[in-house]
Each structure stands twice: as C-alpha cells, then as structure tokens.
Amino acid sequence: MATFRTSKTVPEAARRNGALRDGARAVPEETPVAFSYGGSTHAVMMATPGDLEDFAVGFSLTEGIITDPGQIETVEVVSETVAGNLGIDLQIVLQDEENDMLRQRRRHMAGPVGCGLCGIESIEQAVRPTPDVSRSRLTLSQEDVVSAVALLNGQQPLHFETRAVHGAAFYVPGRGLIAVREDVGRHNALDKLVGAAARAGFKGSEGAVVVTSRVSVEMVQKTAVVGSPVIIAISAPTALAIRTAEAAGMTLIALVRGDEFEIFTHAERIKSGAAVDVA
C-alpha cells in the first residue's frame, strides 16, 4: 500500500509580542480521494492521504456498500498529479454479489470536508433508518467517559503537529483506546476508524466511539452502522443527531470538558461504578 505525506511545513509571518516575525508551521495535506467500484467512481472526498485502506473499508461499510470487510476482494491505490496537486483513486474490487447490488443503487456523491451527506439524491437518503443498537449490554462508568476523551487527546500526533485535524477512536472499558484515526474531515476520521476496527475484527458493540468534533446526524448514523451503542464527543450535538440517537437506542454524550460532560440520550448506560465489559 502506497504511503503519502500527511503534512507539510510552510513559511509564514506570525505576529508575536506585538511584532511580525518570519517563521514556519506544519499544516495538514488535503487531497481529493475517489472511491471507485468496478472501475466507476462512486464518491470523491477531500481527505488527509493516510490510512487509505482503512478509509476504503470504513467508507464501504458506513455507506452500506458492504456489510463485512471480506466482501472486498482488493483495494488498489492509484495516484496522479493534477495541476500540481496530488489526487488519489481507491480502486475497490467487490465480490460479485455486492458489485451487482451496488450497480442497482449507484449514485454519485462529491463531499467537501464540512459535509458528510453532500450529493445524495433525496431527502429520504439523508434521514435513512438508523440501525437499532439498544440491545447492546455495554455500560460505561462516568470515569470511562472522562478517560476516553483524555486518552484521545494524547494520541493525535497529526493534530499535535498541525492543530488542524479531527480525531476518532474506539474506547473499550478495561482496555482503553484500541484504535485512533485522524483526518481533516470529521466524517473521514470516523470512516477510517471504522475500517481499522473492522479489519482488526473488532465488534462495534464492545465499545464507544469517541470524536473530537460536534455530533451531527451522520456521525450518529455511522456509529450505529458498526453497532456501537455510545458516542462521546468534545463538542455539541445537533437536534437531529439527538433525535436519531434516541430512536436508535444510542447513548449520546457531548461537551466533555475535563471531568464534566452532558448526556443527551439513554443516560442509563452511564454508571457511577464499574462498567460492564460485554458485547
């Protein structure tokens, strides 16, 4: 699998102590990444060019193109330079059955980093049914919630370098963070995380999703697709995200600041004592 630079140091003039001084700063790379199935482009996302196989698997799962990583036969990364900028095409080969199903529902989607639903063709697609995660017996302690965010804050090397990317992680009680991924797009970071966890054989029902962004509806939908019953965020949720999480049986925790946080749905999963480590 090819690897690409995820950041670049650029010159700048910075005002410090009342004066402008020449300096330099690391900034993240932002690259168009195309998802092609059977030779046809399905989507183009602006993304950080790292963890690309995870991205291919995670996007395919959260978009409902596949239900298991084994349904992907191969992922080939093809890169080219367009007008002096890097472009990446993830050429994904599916098993025959999944490829036939995709042809029947094919749509074209182009999404900038700020929007995870750009390009869909109907209102029904935007508010599609969200999987029910209420059967999960997972609970977290209040200390788990605080610890999950603190651990994520300490495991974001690209963010520490650039201060310009989002992070997403899976937290499992008693084990901590089992996977962390970063990207300039919050949806992309979550897709990469989903792909990494799926490839490692991790079941979403065993832990919580932790994100450094606000919680919009598509973040709830992606979390539910992988079966996680808890999403924890540093920023605030939207009203639609709250309604969607409530209907899906998901615990939505947001505005985590130090040891303080707010629970918007299904607070019964958050206990004052030890957590229950179950699938």
ABEGO torsion letter per residue (X at the ends): XBBBBABBBBBBBBBBGGBBBBBBBBBBBBBBBBBBBGGBBABBBBBBBBGAAAAAAAAAAAAGABABAAABABBBBBBBBBGGBBBBBBBBBBBAAAAAAAAAABBBBBBBAABAABGBABAAAAABBBBBAAABABBBBAAAAAAAAAAAAAABAAAAAAGABBBBBBBBBGAEBABBBBBABAAAAAAAAAAAAAAAGBBAAABBBBBABBBBAAAAAAAAAAGBABBBBABBBBAAAAAAAAAAGBBBBBGBBEABBBBABGAAABBABBBBBBX
